[in-house]
Structure formats: C-alpha cells, structure tokens
Amino acid sequence: MRIIVVDDDHLVTSSLRTIIETDPTIHVEGIGNNGLEAIDLFEQLQPDILLIDIRMDQMNGIDAAKVILERHPDAKILFLTTFSDDAYIIQALKIGAKGYLLKQNFESIIPSLKTVYAGQRVFGDEIITKIPSFLNDASSDCLSDLELSDKELLIMIHVAEGLSNKEIADIICLGEGTVRNYISIILEKLRLRDRTQLAVFYHKRHQ
C-alpha cells in the first residue's frame, strides 16, 4: 500500500512515517506540508491513500481534497486532524472523504488505512457520535415524523446509498448481524417489505 502524508508540522509527518512503516505492507511514498503540495504529490505519485491534515498554510486539507477528488473521483482521502469541529466533519462527508480521524488516536491509524484501502470508510468514535445529528438536521423536514432513532436513521440513509450490511457495519462500528437486525426493525416500523422499498421510500421522502 502506497501512502502520501501531508501535515504542516514536520515533526508530525516524521512521526506518522515512523508509525505507519512499522507495518511492512505500507510504504510512505511522499510527504508534504500544505494543500498545494498534497495536490502536486498526488498527481506525481498516484498513491493508494492520501493521509492529510485540515488546517494548513497556503491551502487547507479540505480544499486540496476537493481539487484532487474533482480530478480523481476514486481517490481515497483520509483526514487526520486534531480538530473535531462539526463544520470540518460535514465538509469531509460532503466531498466524499473516506475517513476522518483524530490525531490523538494514533493506534487507529494503521487499521484505518487498511480499512480505507479495502474500499470502506472509517470514522473515529468521536466522529461517529456526531454523524446522526448531522443527518437529522439535514433531513428533519422530511423524516421528522418517522419516529426512528438516530442510529436507525443513519442506517436507513446508508441503505438508500446502496451500501451493503457489511459496509454499513464497518462505517458505524457495529456487527453485521446487528445492522441486519436494525434494518429489520426499520422495515417493521415503516411497514416496508425489503431494503429496496426502504431505499425508494427514503429517496421519495427526501426529494
């Protein structure tokens, strides 16, 4: 697995390289210190994953990720930052980032890289707890009368996005069987037959 690490703190990039390369299957191909360098490095090296900070001089990580994803829609971008600001998390979700982790959870970096490399998304525990409220805010007008819990709403939206039970389980840190049970409960509450009907129901409500 080939990684690019971008952070405006040279000590952080050095430490991240050391941490990441303790796993022999992962190699840090390049290091940058701002968003502009992230874009250049991505174009040059075409890495499997870009691990990038958000607040940086010249260009921040969110803006750099937008440029990269416009040029390379399949790019895997994982944010690693000290900030759990709601605005940043929402932007990361909207632009299609594969994950959002906090730096203090350094032990989760390697497992998260592997999860993203496998095509799944990953968010730290602190971030996961915030996501349902974002979705509730965005969908309050069309879904407020459904009497679904935050987690049920989150799972319904992921089903509507076409994700499998396993993909949903990985994103929200639940067992695949637990996700299956949640979907059964949601279907019963909404009097729907299957996940296809659930997806159609959601999109009709959300139009």
C-alpha positions as CSV (number, residue, x, y, z in Angstrom):
1,M,0.0,0.0,0.0
2,R,1.4,3.4,-1.0
3,I,0.6,6.4,1.1
4,I,1.2,10.2,1.0
5,V,1.3,12.0,4.3
6,V,0.6,15.8,4.4
7,D,0.7,17.9,7.6
8,D,2.1,21.4,8.2
9,D,4.1,20.1,11.3
10,H,7.4,18.4,10.2
11,L,7.6,16.5,13.5
12,V,4.1,15.1,12.9
13,T,4.9,13.9,9.3
14,S,8.1,12.3,10.6
15,S,6.3,10.6,13.4
16,L,3.5,9.4,11.1
17,R,6.0,7.9,8.7
18,T,7.6,6.0,11.6
19,I,4.3,4.8,12.9
20,I,2.9,3.8,9.5
21,E,6.0,2.0,8.3
22,T,6.1,-0.3,11.3
23,D,3.7,-2.3,9.1
24,P,5.8,-3.8,6.3
25,T,2.8,-3.8,3.9
26,I,2.6,0.1,4.0
27,H,5.1,2.5,2.5
28,V,5.1,6.3,2.7
29,E,5.8,7.4,-0.8
30,G,5.9,11.1,-0.2
31,I,5.5,13.9,2.5
32,G,4.0,17.3,2.1
33,N,3.3,20.3,4.3
34,N,0.3,22.1,2.8
35,G,-2.6,21.5,0.5
36,L,-0.8,22.7,-2.7
37,E,1.9,20.1,-2.1
38,A,-0.7,17.5,-1.5
39,I,-2.2,18.1,-4.9
40,D,1.2,18.1,-6.6
41,L,2.3,14.9,-4.8
42,F,-0.9,13.2,-5.6
43,E,-0.5,14.0,-9.3
44,Q,3.1,12.8,-9.3
45,L,2.8,9.6,-7.2
46,Q,-0.9,8.5,-7.6
47,P,-0.9,6.9,-4.1
48,D,-3.4,4.4,-2.8
49,I,-4.3,6.8,0.0
50,L,-3.7,10.4,0.9
51,L,-3.5,10.9,4.7
52,I,-3.9,14.7,5.2
53,D,-4.4,17.3,7.9
54,I,-7.0,20.0,7.6
55,R,-5.6,23.3,8.9
56,M,-2.5,24.2,7.0
57,D,-0.9,27.3,5.4
58,Q,-1.4,28.2,1.7
59,M,-4.2,25.7,1.2
60,N,-6.1,23.7,3.8
61,G,-6.7,20.0,3.5
62,I,-10.4,20.2,2.7
63,D,-9.8,22.5,-0.4
64,A,-6.9,20.3,-1.5
65,A,-9.1,17.2,-1.2
66,K,-11.8,18.9,-3.3
67,V,-9.4,19.6,-6.1
68,I,-8.0,16.0,-6.0
69,L,-11.5,14.4,-6.0
70,E,-12.6,16.6,-8.9
71,R,-9.6,15.3,-10.9
72,H,-9.7,11.8,-9.5
73,P,-13.1,10.8,-8.2
74,D,-11.9,7.4,-7.0
75,A,-9.1,8.9,-4.8
76,K,-9.0,7.6,-1.3
77,I,-8.6,10.5,1.2
78,L,-8.3,10.1,4.9
79,F,-8.3,13.2,7.1
80,L,-6.1,13.1,10.3
81,T,-6.5,16.2,12.4
82,T,-6.6,17.5,16.0
83,F,-9.9,19.2,15.3
84,S,-13.4,17.6,15.6
85,D,-15.2,20.8,14.5
86,D,-18.6,20.0,13.2
87,A,-18.1,22.1,10.1
88,Y,-15.0,20.2,9.1
89,I,-16.7,16.9,9.6
90,I,-19.6,17.9,7.5
91,Q,-17.4,19.1,4.7
92,A,-15.4,15.9,4.8
93,L,-18.5,13.9,4.5
94,K,-19.9,16.0,1.7
95,I,-16.8,15.9,-0.5
96,G,-16.5,12.2,-0.3
97,A,-13.6,11.6,2.1
98,K,-13.1,8.0,3.1
99,G,-12.5,8.8,6.7
100,Y,-11.9,11.3,9.5
101,L,-9.7,10.5,12.5
102,L,-8.3,12.5,15.4
103,K,-4.5,12.5,15.8
104,Q,-4.6,11.5,19.4
105,N,-5.9,8.1,18.3
106,F,-2.6,7.2,16.7
107,E,-3.2,3.5,17.4
108,S,-6.1,3.5,14.9
109,I,-4.1,4.9,12.0
110,I,-2.8,1.7,10.5
111,P,-6.1,-0.2,10.9
112,S,-7.9,2.8,9.4
113,L,-5.5,2.9,6.4
114,K,-6.2,-0.8,5.8
115,T,-10.0,-0.3,6.0
116,V,-9.9,2.6,3.5
117,Y,-7.6,0.6,1.2
118,A,-10.2,-2.2,1.2
119,G,-12.7,0.3,-0.1
120,Q,-14.6,1.1,3.1
121,R,-15.0,4.3,5.1
122,V,-13.8,4.8,8.6
123,F,-14.5,7.5,11.2
124,G,-13.2,7.7,14.8
125,D,-15.5,7.1,17.7
126,E,-15.7,10.8,18.5
127,I,-16.9,11.5,14.9
128,I,-19.3,8.6,14.7
129,T,-21.3,10.0,17.6
130,K,-21.8,13.3,15.7
131,I,-22.9,11.9,12.4
132,P,-26.5,11.1,13.3
133,S,-27.2,14.6,14.4
134,F,-25.9,16.0,11.2
135,L,-28.1,13.7,9.2
136,N,-31.1,14.5,11.4
137,D,-30.5,18.2,10.8
138,A,-30.3,17.7,7.0
139,S,-33.4,15.5,6.9
140,S,-35.5,16.9,9.6
141,D,-38.2,18.3,7.3
142,C,-38.9,15.1,5.5
143,L,-38.1,12.5,8.2
144,S,-39.1,14.0,11.5
145,D,-42.4,12.1,11.7
146,L,-40.9,8.6,11.3
147,E,-40.0,8.1,14.9
148,L,-36.7,6.5,14.1
149,S,-33.7,6.6,16.4
150,D,-30.6,8.4,15.3
151,K,-28.9,5.1,14.6
152,E,-31.9,3.8,12.6
153,L,-32.0,7.0,10.6
154,L,-28.2,6.7,9.9
155,I,-28.6,3.1,8.8
156,M,-31.6,3.9,6.6
157,I,-29.7,6.6,4.8
158,H,-26.7,4.2,4.2
159,V,-29.1,1.6,2.8
160,A,-30.5,4.2,0.5
161,E,-27.0,5.0,-0.7
162,G,-26.7,1.3,-1.8
163,L,-24.3,0.2,0.9
164,S,-24.2,-3.5,2.0
165,N,-24.7,-4.6,5.6
166,K,-21.0,-5.2,5.9
167,E,-20.1,-1.7,4.6
168,I,-22.6,-0.1,7.0
169,A,-21.3,-2.2,9.9
170,D,-17.7,-1.1,9.1
171,I,-18.7,2.6,8.9
172,I,-20.7,2.8,12.2
173,C,-18.7,0.2,14.1
174,L,-21.4,-2.4,14.6
175,G,-21.5,-6.1,13.9
176,E,-23.0,-7.1,10.5
177,G,-25.7,-9.1,12.3
178,T,-26.6,-6.1,14.4
179,V,-27.0,-4.0,11.3
180,R,-29.3,-6.7,9.8
181,N,-31.4,-6.6,13.0
182,Y,-31.6,-2.8,12.8
183,I,-32.8,-3.0,9.2
184,S,-35.5,-5.5,10.1
185,I,-36.7,-3.1,12.9
186,I,-36.7,-0.2,10.5
187,L,-38.7,-2.2,7.9
188,E,-41.2,-3.2,10.5
189,K,-41.6,0.4,11.8
190,L,-42.2,1.7,8.3
191,R,-44.2,-1.3,7.1
192,L,-41.9,-2.0,4.2
193,R,-41.0,-5.3,2.7
194,D,-37.3,-5.1,1.9
195,R,-34.3,-2.8,1.6
196,T,-35.2,-1.9,-2.0
197,Q,-38.5,-0.5,-0.8
198,L,-36.7,1.3,2.1
199,A,-34.3,3.0,-0.4
200,V,-37.2,4.1,-2.6
201,F,-39.1,5.3,0.4
202,Y,-36.2,7.4,1.6
203,H,-35.5,9.0,-1.8
204,K,-39.2,9.9,-2.3
205,R,-39.3,11.5,1.2
206,H,-36.0,13.3,0.6
207,Q,-36.9,14.8,-2.8
